[in-house]
Amino acid sequence: MPGWATMMTVCSIPSLRAPADQAPMASSDRIILVAGLGNELLSDDGVGVHACRLLEQQARAKGRSDVVIAEIGTAVGDAMHLFEQAELILGIDALQAGGAPGTVYLAKAGELDSEELVGLHQLSLLGALQMVAVEASGRLSAWQRPQVEIIGVEPTSLALGMSLSPPVQASLARVTAQAWQRIDRWAAGRADRRRT
């Protein structure tokens, strides 16, 4: 499927599934995935979904087509085909780490096991990656686990409601800036890796 890795998608889980018998993707064809996680019906728990909507607007304004932006919400299992095709997964989610409401954190997957970082959906994301690894090992012998980073936002409220609290709403500019910084850094590294 040449060219699919440069598409940009948002507001749904895109269908980029390759046939089950297809050879593993070359590393240059793997996607950069921004995964908006959380339950939008539980106020600040939906920060990842809100951030993805803003990132999609920014991507269109910047003419960016080198990233897949997916509003995953709580449907982590439905996005396993994307995880399988990613070289970088940048998850955005509420993250309870004891900071002030609206504090923005950047954590790598290995840090999510620490007792200080108690995320709301990260273990589901990492659990899905474990399932992908097991499932892919039988048919994609060269599958490489993607790098996983989480941009977390300290929530104020997880009560029923579709609006973000003022501190979390105010953090969205920092969240999207951090996301673009990580995407740009990864894309630049990818270009360097292709030249070598």
C-alpha angles and dihedrals in degrees: 000000000000116000098018092107090067096056122108121217134178143166095038140041103270121225106237095144116148122210112280092243095049117120118254116279120260110249089246090060097051118109135243103229127197107196118197106207133188145064110289090198091065100065110234092019085075095060092113092056092048091047092052091054090053092045090052091055090048092047091054092047091049093044090238116165100156097093137060111225111195128183097215100163108174095332094098092144091056091058098054092110088060093048088052091055098043129101091184126027114191106190120195116201147136109281124191106209101143099261129127115290110275094027110147119220133188114206132174118222094257091057093057092079092062117107093235093063111065105172126187100222107005094097088054089053092048090044090054090051090052089053091048090051092053094043094043095047091074098052107016103052093176096047112139121201110246124241107258125205128172127209103202131190123203105238126223097195137015093182123129109284141099099232126089118236114254095256092050093044088052090052094061093088090055091045094053092043090052090047093052090046091055093043092049092047092049093045091050090050090049090053090050091049091052091054093054 
